[in-house]
């Protein structure tokens, strides 16, 4: 491995140009389908095949369960590969402290202690000689929950050169090299009685790990353990095939296996309800675990080795609360009213359980300064989740001090002995009890010291408002800082604790807590543009005891928005050679503020007995259900057209393809004089188009701009299938004949803005789909759009698959 180091970015760029690397192409296996089989290219030569592991679990007897079933619903479902995309990419700074010889590392990470261990192992240094500090970090979402090569290379180079060394990741590098997630493909089936009772559930699936299974089977096991959800399912079997491919490694992104489980289960439930003639909400309510059955053992084993037992809660009550907040009955009436219109409404539901607060432990050190400030040192670090507020509030409650006097510091390996990091919805549920335990011990010590000062019993001492006073005698009091000063020399602590008001404690939860949530989505689908508009989105979540409701709501909002992105637009697409095609925000769309409806959050709290504070984690909860609920809602809106949603994201282009699939099409109205209206958009919209890109080209002989993928713009070469150049606009098209002999075509209106730069023309091209409505076989479509020439009939009859292959050569989708 080679590393290039320079004193400024410009010299670095010059130095990089002098490095010549010769690459020899090798056969690639870029998908699980291409990676299995005896002739598949092996990702690792030392492995017999590309199967890293097989994860499986079963409860009951699945074969017997399906024998009891009176209805079996099966399907294939896929969750695309997505990325966390924190607002700030990764970065590392390292230097050697000249005075102490300690290797100082500042890293944008969620796991500072893991980074310290990785650096120590790679450089053969004692961990005590390495200090890792996490500064303010702009988002993590699991992407920064791993040790990357740069986390080790930068400290190694700094130690070698004896100079500070800094590396910051570009967004392009982040797309290419940082961890991704999801990328699961399921074959699943569910068995039910005619009354709707679930008797069996089974799934077999693949997870594409990329080149390295960094987390082993953790994500796959998470999916299996969460698949039964909040329902009584006596017979269940899940099998996950962990496949390695020639792509960037996949690890944990917010949700970590749970959204995939929700998608599969809820897709099956909605289809089963339709087959049974039942309301989707009623089928879920019928099968939910009742409060009287709590705590409920599923028969599965969590990845920490403990048997899965759901915490007591009232799932049906929380589910009904979500339906009420959504206005479920009213939206069903609106759906009926809109049936047959060009904007049908769909309603989607998803209920889930979530294992939160993964162990094995977390620690906290609480110290009262003689000046009165309270310092809380923790091993976890924050990336914008308001951990400082939550943990300060827990400490302030125990010490009865104003929250303003509490200072929380984390992400520094020198502050506490060890910490597991900010992952798996564990900070409030694991670090929170550690803070409470430490603060409670500090309060006990303060009472002992004050009792000696006031010459009374410790039972007569109370803490209130930042002061320590004698119960019933408010005049006899000291500030907590004064007691801390006295505690340094007080003999009251000689036999029970050390001097000063400080204590470090650790909390071992034993296993995870189990939270419950339900989300409902209402949306409309525009049949003319295939655009999806969210009309309402409601979430009800049980987080045990909420420490700070505003923080909880913020976490749910953030997760819900990320779930919307995964459901409607986000996807990392690779070609057959493993080359990333969606490597910038021009191709990888994220939700905009105007695409998110008002998000309504409700709480029904059932405290957990796993930890003394009753907390259940909430950090990942919001992202679990949106993809499942939105997929359900899109299929619900388009059920009259026979559309079945089998994968997310459900983009406008995919909706268009589903409407045309197997000639289902749309029922096109007869018209005496066929006409088309093409309305060019005023501004580009990522979600509106099949493609949004930057085209660099030269002008040809007749002055027309052409893209890099074109050698000639003449009709003689491309024939009738070429886009027709018409000045500043052009129309490229494809279509499929419907079963009634009519055709629906997708036209991409190209808007070229050409900017001269030297001898090149930079043409930004937006492609926005517009449906062309035509009865039978017109010789010519007559548009009503100045400057746009409509395509002739022969050039319309190209399938979606042909056009997609032409635009993205080598894409295996």
C-alpha positions, -999 to +999 in steps of 0.1 A: +000+000+000+013+035-009+005+068+008+011+102-007+017+131+017+022+168+010+021+201+028-009+214+009-037+201-014-021+216-045+013+199-041-006+167-032-025+168-065+007+173-084+023+144-066-006+121-073-003+128-110+032+113-109+020+081-095+012+056-122-008+025-113-014-003-138-046-022-133-054-055-150-091-062-153-103-094-137-137-112-138-161-096-114-191-109-094-210-077-087-243-093-075-251-123-053-266-140-084-232-136-102-213-146-071-228-181-066-221-212-086-190-232-093-178-209-122-184-177-103-153-155-099-141-157-063-137-126-043-111-141-020-088-167-034-085-185-001-122-191+001-138-221-015-168-200-027-184-166-021-207-177+007-194-161+039-219-177+062-254-191+064-276-176+092-307-196+101-332-198+129-365-216+134-393-218+159-420-244+158-423-267+128-427-246+096-437-276+074-465-285+098-476-249+101-480-245+063-500-278+063-525-261+086-527-230+064-558-225+043-542-196+024-505-192+014-493-159+001-458-158-014-436-132-029-401-120-038-390-087-022-358-066-025-344-037-006-319-018-026-284-009-016-284+025+002-259+048+020-261+067+052-249+100+037-241+120+068-238+157+062-201+155+070-178+128+054-151+112+074-118+127+085-087+119+105-060+141+121-030+127+139+002+139+156+027+128+182+027+148+215+064+158+218+062+161+255+046+128+264+052+107+232+014+099+231+000+094+196-029+118+194-057+109+169-087+131+162-112+110+142-148+114+129-160+081+143-187+066+164-163+041+180-132+058+194-121+029+215-123+005+186-101+030+166-076+031+194-075-007+195-070-009+157-042+017+157-025-001+186-027-035+169-014-022+136+014-002+150+023-026+178+018+001+205+003-001+239-032+013+239-021+036+268+002+054+243-027+063+220-054+088+227-084+090+203-106+121+205-139+125+186-146+162+179-179+176+168-192+152+142-218+159+115-238+127+115-228+091+116-258+068+111-236+037+114-214+046+085-188+058+109-192+029+133-162+010+119-124+012+117-114+023+083-079+020+067-075+058+069-080+056+107-048+036+109-028+050+079-030+087+091-016+080+126+010+056+111+023+084+087+022+110+114+043+088+136+067+080+108+072+116+098+070+131+132+046+158+119+008+163+121-010+147+092-046+153+082-069+135+058-105+145+049-128+125+027-145+140-003-181+133-010-171+113-041-147+092-020-175+087+005-198+073-022-171+049-034-155+037-002-176+042+029-199+015+042-233+009+026-262-013+038-295-031+030-291-049-004-312-079+006-334-101-017-360-123-001-382-152-012-409-153+015-443-169+022-469-166+049-497-191+058-530-181+073-564-195+082-594-182+064-603-161+095-569-143+091-550-161+118-513-164+109-500-200+113-466-199+096-439-176+081-408-185+061-381-166+042-349-174+025-328-144+015-294-131+004-274-102+018-248-086-004-219-078+019-196-064-007-160-075-006-158-080+032-184-092+058-172-066+083-199-073+109-201-110+102-237-123+105-249-095+127-272-077+102-285-110+087-293-122+122-310-089+130-333-094+100-342-129+110-349-120+147-371-091+137-391-108+110-419-122+133-426-086+144-453-079+170-474-108+159-482-143+172-465-166+147-462-201+160-441-215+132-413-194+117-381-201+098-356-176+084-324-184+064-300-157+053-271-163+029-242-139+035-226-134+001-195-114-008-192-096-041-168-072-059-183-041-044-175-017-015-182-035+018-216-033+034-220-028+072-246-012+094-267+018+084-294+031+107-319+003+112-293-025+106-314-053+093-348-042+108-362-022+078-357-053+056-377-074+080-405-049+081-407-047+044-410-084+039-435-090+066-458-060+058-458-067+021-470-102+028-496-090+053-511-065+029-513-090+001-529-116+024-555-090+036-564-084+000-567-121-008-589-126+023-610-096+017-600-081+050-589-046+060-552-044+063-554-028+098-579-055+110-556-083+099-527-068+118-548-061+149-561-097+149-527-112+151-509-088+174-496-101+207-520-092+235-509-075+268-519-106+288-493-127+269-465-104+280-436-108+285-436-128+253-410-153+243-406-157+206-384-188+207-355-171+189-321-162+203-307-127+199-272-121+187-260-114+222-269-150+231-300-142+252-334-156+244-357-130+229-384-120+253-405-089+245-409-063+272-445-058+285-465-034+264-499-030+248-493-034+211-530-032+200-535+000+219-505+016+204-515+005+169-550+019+173-535+051+186-515+054+153-546+047+133-565+074+151-538+100+147-536+091+110-573+095+105-575+060+090-612+058+085-614+092+069-586+084+045-603+052+035-633+072+026-612+096+005-596+067-012-630+054-023-639+088-036-608+091-057-610+056-072-609+059-110-593+093-110-558+102-122-546+107-087-556+076-066-548+075-029-531+047-011-527+039+026-499+019+040-493+006+075-463-010+092-460-022+128-427-035+142-406-044+172-371-034+178-343-048+199-325-017+214-296-011+238-271-037+228-245-045+255-223-057+268-217-026+289-211+012+291-194+033+317-197+068+331-176+089+355-194+117+374-174+143+393-185+174+412-160+203+409-154+225+439-168+253+419-201+236+416-200+223+381-208+186+375-187+168+349-200+136+333-174+116+313-187+089+290-172+065+265-199+072+239-197+101+215-224+122+198-230+129+161-259+152+166-284+131+186-284+155+216-267+129+239-253+158+260-289+169+268-302+135+275-273+124+298-271+157+315-308+155+323-303+120+338-274+132+360-293+164+370-323+143+382-301+122+404-282+151+419-311+175+420-290+202+403-299+226+375-292+210+341-271+240+332-245+230+357-239+196+341-212+193+315-211+161+295-179+151+277-176+120+256-156+106+227-122+107+244-104+075+253-086+092+282-118+101+301-130+066+309-115+031+308-134+018+279-166+023+259-185+004+232-194+034+211-225+050+197-243+022+178-274+000+180-297+025+198-277+020+230-267+054+244-298+062+264-305+026+273-270+016+283-249+047+290-279+064+306-282+039+335-244+041+339-247+078+344-276+074+368-257+048+388-226+070+391-246+101+399-266+083+426-233+072+443-220+108+442-253+119+458-248+093+485-213+105+492-225+141+493-250+132+520-223+114+541-200+144+540-228+169+547-240+148+576-205+151+592-204+188+586-239+194+601-235+167+628-266+148+619-277+115+603-272+110+566-308+101+564-317+137+573-298+152+544-315+160+511-304+175+478-324+202+462-317+230+437-280+224+437-277+226+475-273+201+503-294+208+533-308+193+565-344+181+561-368+205+577-341+230+584-336+250+552-312+275+569-286+247+574-274+241+538-243+242+517-239+243+479-229+211+462-196+227+453-189+235+489-196+199+499-173+187+471-145+209+486-151+195+520-152+160+507-115+162+497-104+161+533-134+146+550-130+115+570-166+106+564-156+088+532-126+070+546-144+037+552-168+037+522-152+056+493-123+077+482-120+114+487-139+139+466-174+137+451-167+115+421-176+080+410-172+058+379-197+030+374-206+006+346-239-008+335-243-043+320-278-047+306-277-085+301-297-082+269-316-057+248-349-040+255-377-045+231-396-014+218-427-013+196-438+011+169-464+016+142-464+040+113-491+050+088-486+067+055-511+082+031-500+091-004-512+098-039-498+086-072-502+109-103-509+085-131-498+110-157-463+115-143-460+085-120-449+109-092-457+100-056-468+127-032-469+120+006-500+134+021-497+122+058-471+103+078-478+093+114-456+074+139-464+061+173-435+046+193-430+030+227-395+041+240-401+031+276-396+061+297-388+091+275-360+112+292-366+142+269-396+140+246-382+167+223-351+146+217-372+115+211-393+133+186-363+146+168-348+112+165-380+098+151-384+126+126-348+121+113-353+084+109-386+088+092-371+112+066-343+088+059-368+060+056-387+081+030-355+084+010-349+047+010-385+041+000-388+065-029-355+075-043-322+063-028-302+035-045-266+027-051-264+012-086-234-008-099-228-022-133-219-058-140-182-050-134-189-036-100-184+001-110-206+026-092-230+045-115-247+066-089-217+082-073-228+118-068-259+136-056-267+142-093-277+105-095-283+096-058-313+116-047-320+125-011-353+138+002-359+175+000-378+195+026-407+201+002-410+163-004-416+155+033-452+159+047-458+171+083-445+143+105-468+135+134-454+115+164-473+100+193-460+082+224-474+053+244-447+045+269-443+011+286-411+012+308-386-017+304-375-038+333-341-045+317-326-013+330-334+008+361-345+038+341-370+019+321-355+032+289-359+016+254-337+029+226-352+052+199-323+062+177-331+037+149-368+034+153-380+060+129-363+044+099-377+009+103-412+013+090-414+040+062-402+018+033-427-009+042-455+015+048-448+035+016-445+003-005-478-009+009-494+025+001-482+026-035-495-009-042-528+001-024-532+031-046-525+011-078-543-021-069-570-015-095-542-017-122-528-050-109-495-033-098-475-053-072-446-035-055-418-060-049-388-037-042-378-003-029-371+024-038-404+029-056-393+055-080-415+072-106-396+052-133-404+019-116-440+029-112-442+036-149-426+002-157-450-016-133-480+001-150-468-012-184-457-046-172-474-075-189-495-050-209-516-041-179-512-005-188-536+023-182-571+024-196-566+051-222-596+071-232-607+072-268-603+105-285-612+117-320-580+138-324-551+125-304-531+153-287-502+154-264-492+182-240-456+183-230-449+208-202-411+214-197-403+218-160-392+252-148-365+237-126-350+202-124-363+178-098-342+147-089-372+125-082-391+135-113-365+122-138-351+090-149-317+107-152-301+139-140-265+143-151-237+164-165-230+158-201-196+170-215-192+171-252-181+190-283-201+205-310-203+186-342-201+200-376-236+214-377-233+230-343-254+206-323-241+195-289-235+158-284-227+137-253-196+116-247-216+085-255-224+096-290-200+094-320-225+109-345-259+126-341-271+118-376-303+100-381-286+079-407-266+062-380-291+060-353-322+056-375-357+062-361-346+053-325-324+084-320-337+114-301-348+141-325-327+173-320-350+204-320-329+233-310-329+238-273-352+208-266-353+172-277-376+143-270-364+108-264-391+082-260-400+046-254-433+028-252-451-005-249-483-014-266-511-020-241-536-049-243-562-026-259-540-017-288-532+017-274-499+029-262-485+049-232-451+064-239-426+080-217-409+111-231-379+127-215-378+164-222-342+174-224-334+210-213-298+219-224-280+247-208-247+251-226-218+269-211-186+275-231-154+265-213-124+266-235-129+243-264-156+223-246-193+227-241-207+218-207-244+209-213-265+202-182-293+179-192-324+171-172-347+143-182-382+145-168-407+117-177-440+128-192-467+103-202-480+106-238-516+094-241-526+080-275-555+058-287-547+031-312-519+038-337-516+074-347-492+082-376-480+113-358-486+126-323-494+163-323-480+181-293-490+215-280-456+227-269-436+253-289-403+240-301-409+203-294-413+178-322-432+147-312-418+113-320-431+093-350-448+060-344-419+036-352-396+053-327-422+048-299-422+011-299-392+004-277-395-014-244-385+000-211-358-026-207-342-017-241-341+020-232-327+013-197-300-009-212-291+018-237-289+044-210-270+023-184-250-003-203-241-033-182-266-026-154-280-058-139-312-047-122 
